Amino acid sequence: MVQAYILIQTEVGRAAAVASDVAGIEGVSRAEDVTGPYDVVVHVEASDTGTLEDQVIAAIQKIPGITRTLTCPVVSAVARSTTA
């Protein structure tokens, strides 16, 4: 399993619509519109890097209103304990 965060810059006023469109793409586990230098942060998962690039990232980049993306592959994940 390959995971990545995709940081998206959008046209002014398009962040919520882009996040909603991105959330419908297979492989996207979470899409949120945020404040800061990027407008949308997306968490994606795929079986391998080829699938991540060819299906998930390619589909995201076709969405209207996106001006720039930055893909950050996850190299290791640490789960936080929820027990007190």
Protein Blocks (a to p, Z undefined) as FASTA:
>chain_A
ZZddddddddehilmmmmmmmmmpghiabdcddedjbfbdcddddfbfklmmmmmmmmmm
mpghiabdcddddfbdcdddfbZZ
